[in-house]
Amino acid sequence: MNWVIYVLKDPRTQAVRYVGFTSKNPARRLRAHIEKAAREGGRTLKHKWLASLAECGLAPDLEIAESGVGDTWAEAERRWIAHYRANGARLVNVTDGARIFSFT
């Protein structure tokens, strides 16, 4: 399986706010995040953040942090989340990464 670890940045500050994984097209995954936030409102910190951007007519910037093949994505996602948290990023991630049930 091909995979990508991506970050979503606040377009106003370029601060990294979310680290995610996908085995699909990262741009499509970003659209799914935005659509879900619009549907579900403020259920999570991520949804609240995305909704606040949408209210300003903005969307997060997406940047690829790492890509690979195989089953090493979970370790990579945890490592990137830990990296950004250790460097003071105010991430909206709910977990420390690697939610095995989510391959989107």
SENU-59750 format. One line per 4 residues: number of its first residue (from 0); for each residue x negated, y negated, z negated of C-alpha. Coordinates in Angstrom, 1 decimal. Layout:
N
NUM	X:Y:Z | ...;
//
This chain:
104
0	0.0:0.0:0.0 | -1.2:-3.5:0.9 | -0.7:-6.0:-1.9 | -1.2:-9.7:-2.7;
4	-1.6:-11.5:-5.9 | -0.4:-15.1:-5.4 | 0.0:-18.2:-7.5 | 2.7:-20.8:-7.4;
8	1.5:-24.4:-8.0 | 3.4:-27.5:-9.0 | 3.2:-29.6:-5.8 | 3.1:-32.8:-7.9;
12	0.0:-31.8:-10.0 | -1.4:-28.7:-8.3 | -1.2:-27.0:-11.7 | -0.8:-23.2:-11.5;
16	2.5:-22.3:-13.1 | 3.1:-18.7:-12.0 | 1.1:-15.7:-11.0 | 2.9:-12.9:-9.1;
20	2.4:-9.8:-7.0 | 4.0:-8.7:-3.8 | 3.6:-5.9:-1.3 | 5.5:-7.9:1.3;
24	5.1:-11.3:3.0 | 4.1:-13.9:0.3 | 6.2:-16.6:2.0 | 9.2:-14.4:1.9;
28	8.6:-13.7:-1.7 | 8.5:-17.4:-2.4 | 11.8:-17.9:-0.7 | 13.3:-15.1:-2.8;
32	12.0:-16.8:-6.0 | 13.6:-20.1:-4.9 | 16.9:-18.5:-3.9 | 17.2:-16.5:-7.2;
36	16.5:-19.7:-9.2 | 19.3:-21.5:-7.3 | 21.7:-18.6:-8.0 | 20.8:-17.9:-11.6;
40	20.0:-21.4:-12.8 | 18.0:-21.7:-16.0 | 17.8:-18.1:-17.1 | 14.0:-18.0:-17.4;
44	11.3:-20.6:-17.7 | 10.4:-19.8:-14.0 | 13.9:-20.5:-12.9 | 14.1:-23.7:-14.9;
48	10.8:-24.9:-13.4 | 11.8:-24.0:-9.8 | 15.2:-25.7:-10.3 | 13.5:-28.8:-11.6;
52	11.4:-28.9:-8.4 | 14.4:-28.3:-6.2 | 16.2:-31.3:-7.9 | 13.3:-33.5:-6.6;
56	13.5:-31.9:-3.2 | 10.3:-30.0:-3.8 | 9.1:-26.4:-3.6 | 6.0:-24.9:-5.2;
60	2.8:-24.5:-3.2 | 1.8:-20.9:-2.7 | -1.8:-19.8:-2.8 | -3.3:-16.3:-2.4;
64	-5.5:-15.4:-5.3 | -6.5:-11.9:-4.2 | -5.4:-9.1:-1.9 | -6.1:-5.4:-1.7;
68	-5.0:-1.9:-0.8 | -3.9:0.9:-3.1 | -2.8:0.9:-6.7 | -5.2:-1.7:-8.2;
72	-2.6:-4.5:-7.9 | -1.5:-4.1:-11.6 | -5.0:-4.7:-13.0 | -5.5:-7.6:-10.6;
76	-2.2:-9.3:-11.6 | -3.0:-8.9:-15.3 | -6.5:-10.2:-14.8 | -5.3:-13.3:-12.9;
80	-2.6:-14.1:-15.5 | -5.2:-13.7:-18.3 | -7.7:-16.0:-16.3 | -5.2:-18.8:-15.9;
84	-3.9:-18.6:-19.5 | -7.5:-18.6:-20.8 | -8.1:-21.8:-18.8 | -5.1:-23.5:-20.3;
88	-2.5:-23.0:-17.5 | 1.1:-23.4:-18.7 | 2.3:-20.3:-16.9 | 6.1:-19.5:-16.7;
92	5.4:-15.8:-16.4 | 7.5:-13.8:-18.9 | 5.0:-11.0:-19.2 | 1.2:-10.5:-19.0;
96	1.8:-8.8:-15.6 | 2.2:-5.5:-14.0 | 5.9:-4.8:-14.2 | 5.8:-1.4:-12.6;
100	9.4:-1.5:-11.5 | 9.1:-4.5:-9.3 | 7.5:-4.1:-5.9 | 8.8:-7.4:-4.3;
//
